Amino acid sequence: MASRPSNTEYAAFFAGYVSLVPESDVTAVLESQPAALVQMSSLVPADREKFRYAEGKWTIREVFGHLIDAERVFGYRAFCISRGEQVSLPGFDENVYIRHSHYDHRRLGDLVAEFSAVRKTHLSLFRQLDDHDWERLGTANNNPASARALAFIMAGHVRHHVAVLRDRYGIVSGA
């Protein structure tokens, strides 16, 4: 898969995430991100994993948990659409998901390992898609979506939250 998605392959809301991935080889970006998250998480002392930069904001653990949730949702959407699903796939409210999660009761290292495992399964899927599978259009949350666009969204979503972790939580790394 060597081409970028057109803006007709995803909801306008996701344009910011797609723009964070200027590379054309999205699988290489997706492959590199688990190691970058491991490195970034290693900079967080255990007593700071529940830090929030403001009242009502997620803890560091919850941000990493949100990455897992979004990875699962976007990956599932990419799988379904690549297989020709024509039913609109559901949206998700990330705040409700976090509220019903138990991420704050888990160590950050365990969360990063889980993200890496989930990402590995999506990479396995992406490696076996042909051009038509990548470009096939479906619907997610009542908006057009392609597997190709979802791969770019997945990569850009992680980059967005790495920037948030750096800028708002003070975790400085090369990720």
BELDA-V406029 format. One record per pair of residues at least 12 apart in sequence whose C-alpha atoms are under 7 Angstrom apart, sorted by sequence separation. I is the first residue (numbers start at 1). J is the second residue. D is the distance in whole Angstrom. If there is no record, write none. Layout:
((I | J | D) (I | J | D))
This chain:
((49 | 61 | 6) (77 | 89 | 7) (134 | 146 | 7) (135 | 147 | 7) (134 | 147 | 5) (135 | 148 | 6) (134 | 148 | 5) (4 | 24 | 6) (3 | 24 | 6) (2 | 24 | 6) (2 | 25 | 6) (66 | 98 | 7) (62 | 98 | 7) (65 | 103 | 6) (62 | 103 | 6) (61 | 103 | 6) (62 | 104 | 6) (61 | 104 | 6) (65 | 111 | 6) (72 | 118 | 7) (61 | 108 | 6) (64 | 111 | 7) (68 | 115 | 5) (75 | 122 | 6) (64 | 112 | 7) (71 | 119 | 7) (91 | 140 | 7) (89 | 139 | 6) (90 | 140 | 6) (91 | 141 | 5) (82 | 133 | 5) (88 | 139 | 5) (89 | 140 | 4) (90 | 141 | 5) (82 | 134 | 6) (86 | 138 | 6) (87 | 139 | 7) (88 | 140 | 5) (89 | 141 | 6) (85 | 138 | 6) (86 | 139 | 7) (88 | 141 | 6) (50 | 104 | 7) (82 | 136 | 6) (88 | 142 | 6) (81 | 136 | 7) (81 | 137 | 7) (81 | 138 | 5) (49 | 108 | 7) (77 | 140 | 7) (81 | 146 | 6) (82 | 147 | 6) (81 | 147 | 6) (41 | 108 | 7) (78 | 146 | 7) (78 | 147 | 4) (78 | 150 | 6) (38 | 112 | 6) (37 | 112 | 7) (74 | 150 | 6) (74 | 154 | 7) (34 | 116 | 5) (71 | 154 | 6) (67 | 158 | 7) (53 | 168 | 6) (53 | 169 | 6) (26 | 151 | 7) (30 | 155 | 6) (26 | 152 | 6) (29 | 155 | 7) (9 | 137 | 7) (43 | 171 | 7) (1 | 131 | 6) (21 | 152 | 7) (11 | 143 | 6) (10 | 143 | 7) (11 | 144 | 6) (40 | 173 | 6) (10 | 144 | 5) (18 | 152 | 5) (21 | 155 | 7) (9 | 144 | 6) (10 | 145 | 5) (18 | 153 | 5) (21 | 156 | 6) (40 | 175 | 7) (9 | 145 | 5) (10 | 146 | 7) (17 | 153 | 5) (20 | 156 | 5) (9 | 146 | 5) (18 | 156 | 6) (37 | 175 | 7) (10 | 149 | 6) (14 | 153 | 7) (17 | 156 | 4) (20 | 159 | 7) (36 | 175 | 5) (9 | 149 | 6) (17 | 157 | 5) (5 | 148 | 6) (17 | 160 | 7) (5 | 149 | 5))
